[in-house]
Amino acid sequence: MPASYKAILEEITAAFKDAPFPADGYDIYAAQTDDDYGDPRFTTEHLPGRKWFEVTDAQLDDCYAALSYLRPDGWRHYLPAWMVREIKKPYSGQVDVLFSLRKPEGENDHVLESKHDILNEDQVKAIVSYLEFYRQRERNIHATHEHHRYAAMNMTWTEEIFPWPRQERVDTILAYWKEKL
């Protein structure tokens, strides 16, 4: 059973509270700079030593590609900021957290593996809880939407008629993280 809204936020905060700031200062703005081919607007001057829970939504929006470019220690440090935002304000950001949590497949996913491997057990548990919460929330939203859509046509919707399209993707990602425990 997925954790409640409050419980999942507390679990993520507790698991990542002490995640160290990247030792070399390579923060989300530096990572975004790499995506933007060195655009001078993005420098590490924005967030010197700032903890992930101090980062604003505007800064997360500025750095929409950072999760893909962060080094493992920076990825671990900032990942919870995007997870918490997705829980508090679904669909408000530009980042697909699931993409960063996907199962590494292929020869170029060694970078993704190194990011995942840096996490401790409590952090992995928090990710599993996040994914379970996300899956249940999205399934419920899908079911409610489809129920109303079909009812408007005097039809009864069931999950067998039109299941949640992202179910398989999320289940695969969740199984991958559960294996890491």
Buried (B, 14 or more C-beta within 10 A) or exposed (E): EBBEEEEBBEBBBEBBEEBEBBEEEBBBBBBBBBBBEEEEEBBBEBBEEBBBEEBEEEBBEBBBBBBBBBBBBBBBBBBBBBBBBBBEEEEEBEBEBBEBBBBBEEEEBEBBEEBBEBBEEEBBBBBBBBBBBBBBBBBEEBBEEBBEEBEEEEEEBEEEEBBBEBBEBBEEBBEBBBEBE
